[in-house]
Amino acid sequence: MAAPETERRMRGGERQDMELNREMLYVGTNYHPHDWPKERWREDIRLMKEAGLNIVRMGHLCWDSYEPEEGVYTFEWFDEVMDLFAEAGIGVFLDVSTRPAPLWVHKLCPGCNMYGRGRNFQASLNRYLEDVEDPGFQHYALRFAGVLVNRYKSHPALFGFGMCNELGSGQMSFSENARKRFQNWLKKKYKTTEQLNRAWATQRWSRKLSSFEDVELPVNEMGRGAPESWLDMRRFYSDGIAEYLIKLHDVIKENAPGTPISGNLFSNHEALGFDYLKHCDGFMEYPAMGFYPQYDMEADKLQNCISTAKEYMNEAGRPIWFLEFQTGRDGVFCGPKGYLQMLMMLGILNHAQMILGWTWRSMYGGEEQYHHGILGHDGLPTPNYEEIRKASADMRKLSEYGFPWVPEPEIGVAVSSESGWVADYQKGQFRQRKKACVAQVQKAFWRMQREYNVVNLRNLKRKYRLLIVPGHILMDPESAAAIRSYVENGGTAIMTGYSATVDENGQVYTTPRPGALSDVFGVRVAGFYRTDMPGFFSEGCEVKKVDGKERELLQVKRNDEKLKVNIDYYENLELNGASAWAEYEGKGMSAVTVNRYGKGMAFYMAAETNAVFLEWLVEKLAEELELAPALKVPEGIQARKIAEHQYFYVNTTNRRVEVPLEEAGRGVLCGKEYGEVLTLEGYESELVTGKEKQGEEHADQTA
């Protein structure tokens, strides 16, 4: 019996494209049946159904529960689990769990074992300690993937397959095998040692290479190599992860054509990670991630979660799947009453189609013993259970009103993993990391109630009224050409400070900055200052203390309007064609410049990326660019116009808020009629449909 929630059709053992489910919302959980006795499975499924769950994610982190020895498969126990979920009408999102690798894989494939900075063997004491680029590992992992997919591809409970768990998380392995692969990667990229020597500036400090065999991984117990070799090493590991993802995707697709494929990725992991935007077209069909914003609505963590979701969605035009979603946390049993339900509605507002709580039952053993779930350690519901139940009821209602909601933004925001790697290496110069940079962008849009797409400048797919390039430290020729063409053909671009400092090799531009684009923006970055340097404070300026150290609060001035900005870094611009659009008061320096280039305009913001500064500039340009007006709501409310006469509001605070409405209407979630004001209690949400929308619905029902 096919699960009705999946609306799937079977034809000759092949599934139709899951486009059939695009207009449905899914709510569920992550379940680990191998942790619990089989007598418990039915009770868990009963509780899931009572909570209104329609999807469960299983199979991750348990390869050796299916294949305890090489070539020995024990799927029978999981067959029973799958049958129980089919009987209950709950779809299964099945992870192809190739990480962590079983110990027998490490024994058979010593090349997949991890080695530290000193080239010393590191035992697999915890998860994700295997080198996924190792050919031996891939042989066993992809073989297992094919066997698993073939066994369950036609099972009536199956909803889709996941490409393992959190690929991108883990550590780099500095093994001899990895070094040889790195050498081959460099040969393919540079062709000759002469080109490699130029790219790595090896004349500095007598590091010239006479052959590719001389190349070492630029990390050891004593330190790191030069920034150029470090950057290429990060690219090398990134490409290896992505290539494995593509292979895994292709195995699933070849064996189960038409079945949805996704994956709970971790491309922004600081220790490893990979360049998602460079590779995602090769493997990502339905974007997905884990959503863990902690418990502070103003913190960067929440804004990072949302900006990461937008990065995974990029320009694909598909909703995001939160294959893991925060319930409790390590050391936190649950949030305040209503908080989890609010987070789920906030996820829907930010284009989620699927929300799967992590985890169903708090785990009694392992590293995440106190990563609290929907059920407690005793198997009884926690407050999270009731909130999931309420949210699932609301999601069923929203499914009837155009959700999942995926808009077509007028604004694109360029994101660069390579710029993040450059900043990671040069922490003294680039104090603002990639995560902080994109969090500041997201905070600006959070405040503006506006939408944007994350874009890859090397593969810009859509047209935008405004293109924002924040902290793009590394500016390669393809990205520079994209910005140049965009502005030349009538676009408006905003670039922030730090941008276009280094070229594609990670070497600082010896031409005027912003490198390769100084003519487009009409400026030269002649120098920079820090706001924690008292000798540069403006006379009569406002000063605040940060960690006991005085810092100047700069004031941006345009005509008679002033704006305080709390930043660390700002630049001294020399105008070479551009005109000053705003200035730093008391500095005699431009804060924002504008340059007419071709048919378009190029704005340069002479500061690190800052939410308040960016919001101010975008809103000043909104009318001129004919951007659609954003909803005006009180602080703490997130709101969007979903469609004509449809407005979705989420109260992210714990207090009652009075929200002025665009038009009178009816609340879909609570059924109340509203006039000019919507009253939202703490953490409450509502979809308001205007009178004209209700009239259309009545006409449809009558017809």
N, C-alpha and C positions, 0 to 999 in steps of 0.2 A: 504494500500500500504506500503510495507516494505521500509525503507530508504535504498537506494543503498549503502551508505557508510558502513553500518554495514554488508553487504554481508551475512545476516542471512537467514537460511532456517527454515521453520516452519513444524513440523511433529507432528500431534496429540496434538497441544498445547504446545509441549516441544521443546525448542531450542537446536540446535546442539551446541557443544563446540565452544567457541569463538576462538579456535586455528585457525580457518579460517581467522582471521584478523591479525595474527602475523606479516605479511609483509606490514602493512599499518601504516601510521602516521596520528594522529588526532590532529586537532587544533580547539579550541573553547573558550568558556567563561563560567562564572558563572552568572546565570540569576535568578532574584527574581521577578517573575510575580506578586506575591501578594503585591508588593510595588507599582504597577502601574495600572492605569485603563485599562480595557480590550481593549479599543479602541486603546491603544498604542501597544499591543502585535504584531500585524501584521507588524507595522513599524519596530519594533525591529528585527523581524525575517527577514524582507527584507534587513536590513542593515547587519545582520549576513551573509546572503547568498552572498551579494555583496562583503563581506570581505573574502569569501571562507571558512567560518567556517563549519565544518561537525559534531561537537559534542557540546552539551550544558549541563552543569550540573545544576540541579534544585532540589528543595525540601528540602534543608538543612535549619535548624534554624527556621522551621515554623510548628511544630507539631500542634499547636492549630489552624492553618489555615485549617487543614483537620479534626481535632476533637476538636471543640471549647468547648464541654462538654463531660463528660464521656459517651462513647458509642454512641455519636451523630456525624455522619460523614457527611462532606460537600465536597465531591470530585468533584461535578459537574463542578465547576469553573476550576479545574485542568484538567478535561477531555478535556475541550475545548482547553486548552494550549497544551496538548499532541497531540491532533488532528491537531493543526496548525503546530507543528513541523514535524509530519508525512507527512503532505501535502507538506511541504517545503523540505523534504528529509534530515532533520537534526536529528541525533540520540540524544536521551536523556539519560544521565547518571543520574539516579534518586537516590538521597540520601534518606535513611530511617531515617528520622529526629527524633530520640528519645531524643536528647538534643538540646537546653534546654527543660526541661519538662514544660508543661503548669502549670499555677498556680493551676488549679483544681487537678492536680496530687499531688502537694505539700500538698493540703488540705486533700486529701484522704489518703495520705501515709506520715504521719509525720516522719517515719523512714528515708525517703530520704532527709529530710531537713538538712541543714548544721549547724554545731556547731563549734565555734572557739576554740582557745587554752584554754580559760577559761570555756569551756563547755556551752557557751552561744549561744542561737539560732541566726542564721544569715539569714535574709530574702533574697530571690532570687532577688536581685536588678539588677544583670546582668547575662550574660550567664554562663553556666556550673556550677551553684551552686545547684547541686543535687548529692546525693550519689548513684552511679550507682550499687553498690553492694547490696543495700537494696532490699529485696524480693518483697516488695510492688511496688516499682518503676519498677522492672523488670517485674512484672505481667502486668502492663499497657503498658509498653514500648514494650515488645515482642508481646503482643496482637495486638497493633497498627501496629507493623512491619508486622505481618502476614496478616492483613487486607489490608495494602497498597500494599504489594508485590502481593497478589492474584488479586487485582484490575488491576494492570498494567503489570503483568508478560507477557501477550500475546499482549500487545499494539504494533502496528507496529513501533512506534517511539522509543521503549525502546532499549537502548544499553546495559545497565547493572545497577546493584544496588550498592549503596555505604553504608558502615556500619557507618552511622551517620557522624558527622563532628568533627574532632580534638579530638577524644577520647584519653585521656592522659593529655589534658589540663584541668585546673581547680584547685581546692584546696582539701586538705584532710578535711574530716569531723571528728571531735573529739566527736562524740555523744556517748551516752551510748550504743546504738545499735552497733556502730562501735567497741566499747570496747569489747562487748560480742563476736562479730565475731572474733576479734583479739585473744581473749582467746581460742576460739575453733580452730583457725588456729594454735596456739601454741601447743595445745593438740595433734593435728594431727601430727605436726612436731616432737615434743620432747617426746611425750608419758608420761613422768614422770616429776615431778617438780625437781627431782634430776638432770636430764639431762638438763633441762632448766636453773637451777642455775649454772651448770658448763659452759654452753654456754654463759651465760650473766655475768659470773664472779661476782655473787652477794655477794660474801664474801667481796668484796671491799666496804667499807663505809656502812656496815651493811644494805644490801639491799636483804637479803635472802627471798625467797618466800616459803610459806608453802603450797600454793595451786595455781592452775591456776586462781582462782577467785580473788587472790590478785593482779593480773596483771592490771596495768593501761597503757593507751596509754602514751608513754614516752614524752609527750609535754604538757606544760601548760603555763599560763601567766608569770610564774617565770623563765622558762627556758626549758631545755631538759634533758632527762635521759641519761644514759650511752651509749657509741657508739654501744655496742652490741644490746641493745634493740631498739635503733634508727634504726639500719640496718634491724632488723627483721620487724619493723614497715613499712619501705619502701618496703620490700618484700611483706608484707601483702597487702598493697594498690595496689601494682603492680599486684599481682595475682588476686585481685578482678576485676580490669579493664580488664585484659586479659580474665578472665573467662566470663565476660559479653560480650566481643567481640566474643568469641567462640559461646556463646548462640545466639547472634544476627546473626552471620554468618550462623549457623545451621538452624535458622528459615527461612532465605532467601533461602538457598540451598534446604531445604525440600519443600518449596512452589514453587520455580522456578528453578528446576534442569537444568543445562546447561547454565544458564545465568551468565555472568561474574560478580564477586563480588570483590569489592575493598574497599578502605577507606582512607580518608584523615587524617592520624593518626598524633599524636603529642606525641610520646613516650618519646622524650627528653625534655619535658617541665620540667623546673627546680622545680616548686612548687609541681608538682604531678608526672606525667610521669609513665612509666612502662618499664619492661625489655622485649623489643621487641624480641631480639634474642632467649630468653628462650621460648617464646610462639608462635612465628609467624607461625610455621608449622600448628598450629591448626585453623588458620582463614585467613591467607593472601594468596589469589590466584594470585592477580595482585598487586604488590607493588605500593604504592602511597604515596604522601605527598604534602604539600604546599611549594612552592619555593619562598622565600623572601630574596634575597641577598643584599638588599639595593643598594647603588650606588657607592661602592668603590671596584674595582676589586682586590685590594690587601688586603682587610680587612678579618678578620677571619670569618665574617658573610657569605661571599661567599663560603669559604672553608668548613664551617660548613654545608651549604646547600648541597654541593656535597658529603661530607662524610656521611651525613644523608641519602642521596639517595642511596649510596652504602650499608649502613647498612640495609636499607629496602629491597634492592635487595638481599643482602647477597649472598648465593650460589644457589639461585633458578634458575638462568639462564634466567630470564625474564626481560623485560625492565621496567623502572619506569614510572608511570603515575603522572604527575604534575597536580593534580586536582585543585590546585590553583597556579597561577603564577603571580608574581609581574608585575603590569602595572604601576600605580602611587603608591604612598605610602601616609601615613598619613602626610599631610603637604607638599608633593611633587607632583606637578601636573603631571609631566612626566620626563623622563630622557632626556639626549642630543639626538639629531637626530641620529637615527640608533641604539641607545643603546638597546631598547627593542628587536628589531629584532636580534641583536647580542646575547642577553641573551637567546633567543629562540634557536638559532643555537648552542649555548654553551650547552643548555639543551639536544639537539639532540646528540651532541658529547658525552655527558655524559649519553647516553643510554635511553633517554626519547622516549616514543612512543606517549604520549598524553600531550598536553600543553593547559591548560584552564586558560585564563586570569582572574585575580581577580581585578576588577569586571567589568561586562558589562557596567553598568551605575553608576556613582557616586551617593551614597545614600543621600537623602535629610534629613533623620532623623536617630536617633540611635547613638550608640557609634562610628560608622565608617563613620560619615558624610564627613570627609575629607580624606578618603582612596580612592584616585582618580582612576577612571576607564577608560574604553575604550571610553565611551561617557561621556560628562560632565553632570553636574546637570540639564542642560537644554535639555538633550537628543540629543545633536548634537555631531558629531565625534570630538575627540581630536587628537593630533598627534599620540597617541597610536593606533588609528584605522588604520591609513595608514601603520604603522609598522606591525600590526597584518596581514593586507591584504597582504603585501609583503612577510612576513614570511610564510603565508599559501601557497602562490604560490611556494615558494622554497621547502616547505615540500612535496608538490605534486610531484615535480621533484625528490627529494631524495627518495621517496617511491619506485621509479623504480630502485634504486641502492643499495638494500640490507639494507635499514633502516626500522625499528629500528635496531640499531647496538648493539649487546650484545656479547662482546668478552669472551674468556676463559682465564682469567689472570693466570700468572705464580706465582703470589705473593698473599699470604693471610695476612690480617691484623686483629689480634684479638682485639675485642672491648668488654668491660665489663661495663654494667650498674652498677653493684654492686660496682665496683671500683670507679665509679663516686659518688655513695652515700657515700662511706667511705671518699672520698676527700671533699665532701660537709660538712661533720661533722667536720673533722679535718683540718680546713682551715689554721691553723698556720703551720702545718707540710706539707700538700700537697697544695702548692700554685698554682699548675697547675691543673685546673679542667678538667673534661672529655672533654668538648667542646673544650677547648684550646689544649688539647693533640691530639685529632683526627684532629683538624684543622691544627696542625703542620705536622701531617702525610700527610694530603691531600696537603698541600703546597709543601711538598717534591716531591710528585708524579706529581703535577702540573708543577713543575720546570723540572722534569725528562721526562715529556711526557709519563708516564707509567700508566698502569692499575693495579688495585688490587681488590680483593674481600674482603669484611668484613666477618669475620668468628666468630663463637661461638666455643670456645675451647672444650666445653662439647659436641659438636655435629658437629665435623669437617667432612665435606661431600666429599671434593675433595682433590686431591693431588697437592702440590705446590712445586716449586723449592726453594722458600724462604718463611718463616713464620716470620712475625714481631709481637712482643708482646710489645706494647707501654704502659707504665704507668699502668700495670695490678696490681694495688695495692693489691687487694684481690686475693689470689691464693688458690682455693679450690682443693681437692684431684683429682677430675675428670679433671680439667684443667691442673694440674701439670702432671698427667699421660699422657694426650694427647701430651704435649710438649716433655716429656721424650720419648714416643714411636716414635714421629715424628723424633727427632734427632737420636735416637738409630737406626732407620731404614734407615738412609742416608740423612735426611733432614738437611737444614741449617736454623737456627733460630737466630734472633736478638731480644734481650730483652733490654729495656731501663730502666734507673734508676727509683726509686720509686717502681718497680715491686716486687711482692711477699713479701710485708711487713707484711700483716695480713692474717690470715687463714679464713676459711669459716664462722667463728663466728664473724669475725671482731677483733679478738684478735691478738696482735703482736706476730709473731713467736719468740719462745724462742730458736729455733735452728738457725744455721747460715743462713743469707739471701744471695741470694734469697730463701725464705722458700720453703722447699720440693724440691728444684731444685739446691741447691748449688753444688752438685756433677756433675750435668749435665753441668753447666756453669763453674765449676772449680774455683769458687771465693767465698770469704766471703766479704760482705759489712761491713767493719770495722768502718765506720763512714761516715759523709757527711759534706759539707761546703756550704756556700752561697757566691755568688759573690758580695754581698753588705756588706761584713764584711772586712773593710780595713786591719785588722791585718793579713788577709790571702792572701792579694794581692801579686803576684809574683814581684820580683825586676825588674824594667824596664817595667812593664806591661802597656798595653794601658787601659785607664780608660774613661768611658763615664758617663754622668749624666742622671739619670732617676728620674723625679719628684724631682729634686734638690739634689738627693743623689748619691754619687759616686758608680759606679759599675765596677768591673773588666771585661774586655773582655778576656776570656780565649783563648789560642791558643792550638789547637790539632796538634801534630806533629807525622808524620810517615816517617821515613827515613829523607829525606831532604825536604819533603813537609809539609807546615803549613796551618792550617785552623783556622780562627777566628770564634768563636761561642759566641753568645749573649744569655747566659742562666742565670738562677737564682740559680740552684741547681746542685751540682755534688758530686760524691761519692768517698770515699777512699777505694780501693779494696785491699784485701789480696789474693794473687794468690795461689790457692791450686790445682794445676794441669793445670790450664790455663796458657797461655803465653800472654805477653803484645803485642798487635797488633798496638796500638798507645798510646801516652802518652800526658799528659798535660805539656806543656813546663814550666819549672821553678818550677814545683810542686813535681817532683819525684813521680808522681802518674800515674797509667794507665788510659787512657781515653777510650780505647776499648781493650777487651781481647778476646781470642779465645780458645776454648777447644774442643779437639777431644773426642767425646762420642759415643761409638758404631761405626756405619758407617758414622755418620754425624758430623756437626760442630755447636757449640753453641757460638755465639758472645754476649758479654755483653757490652753495651754502658753506661758508668758511668756518666750519666747526665739525666736530665729530657728530654722528647721528644722534639727535635728541628729539624726544617725542613732542615736547612743548613747542620747540622751534619749528619742527617739520609740520606739525598741525597748523600752526600759525601761517606758514608760507602756503601750504596747500589750500587752506580756506580763503586766503587772499586771492588765489588764482582761480578758485572754483567758478566764479561767475564769468570771468573772461574765457575760461575753457569750456563753458557751458556744461559743467558737471551736474548730474542730477542732484537735486537738493537732498540732503540727509535729514532724517527725522530729528527733531529737537525734543530731547527728553531730559529729565533730571539726572543728576549724577548718580551713578550706581545702576542705572537702567541700560540694558542693551536692547536695541530695537531695530527692526528692518521692515521695509515694505516688501512683502513677499510677492505680491501680485496686485492687480488693481483691486482696491477696496479690501485688502488683506494686510494686517499689521501684526507682527509677532513681537511680544515684549517679555523680557526676562529681568526680574529684579535680583541682582547679584548681591544685595545687602540683606542684613537681618532685620531691617526696619520697614515699616509701612511707608510707601511712596505714592504720591498722587501724580499721575501721568496725564498730561493734556493730550487728547486724542486728535488725530487728523480729521476724523469724521465719526459720527455716532454709529454704533453698531452692536453686534452681539458677540459675547465671548464663547468661543468654541469649547474651551476646556471646562468652564464652569456653568455655561448656559445663561449667564446674566446679560441683561441689556444695559448698555452704557450710553451716556449722553456726551458731554464734553470732556469728562474726566474718567480715567480708569484707576481704581484703587488696587494696588498690589501689596499684599502682605509680604513680610520678609521671605525671600527665596521663592516667591510665587511667580508663575508665568501665565501668559494668556495670549491667545490668537484672537484678534478682534476682526470680524468681518463687517464691512460697512453695509448700510441699508440697501444700496444698489446691488451689491453682491448677493445679499439675501433674496432680493427680488429675482435675480437670475436663477438662483437655486430653486425658488418656488415655481418659476416658469418651467424649469426642466422637469420637476416632479409632476407638475400638472400635465405636461406633454406625455 
